[in-house]
Amino acid sequence: MRHALREAYIMRNLAIIAPLLVAFVGGSAAGKSFHDPIPEAFRGTWAPAAADCRDEDGVNKVFVDAESVNYYEGNDYLLIGVSFSGSMTKRSGSGVLFNGRFTGRTEANLLGESNIRMEIDDRDANTMYRYPIGDDGEPIAAREVKDVRCPTK
């Protein structure tokens, strides 16, 4: 009897709360992210060298869109991100910067979360630098990954 009363109580409260949630969220089924998307400057296909851009298999290519970084047989999905302008990590000058927390996946395996800084120098929009972010919140400069923009067909 207690179980039935408790279930009735929960259902009555859900009947009151559910319409309020729908009204508050706007009734839309599509979610809106609470973070900055990956900036347009980073979007497109990248590779370690121009020759890798011509590789039919795409093993070394990286494709960046607004919500993910996509590799051969893997993806890093953006959980939260902040775009800003500022000083480059290893170079003089400034650029477009993006700090993101990603969850990684290869095939069906979840790899966990990682914090990544992405940079493009204001003077060279065709080179992207990526760094893991350490526990201190700073990019780890020694682990830089450099990619060049692949031409669009």
Helices and strands as residue ranges (DSSP letters): H 2-25, G 40-42, E 44-47, H 50-53, E 62-64, E 68-71, E 74-87, E 94-106, E 109-121, E 127-132, G 141-143, E 145-149
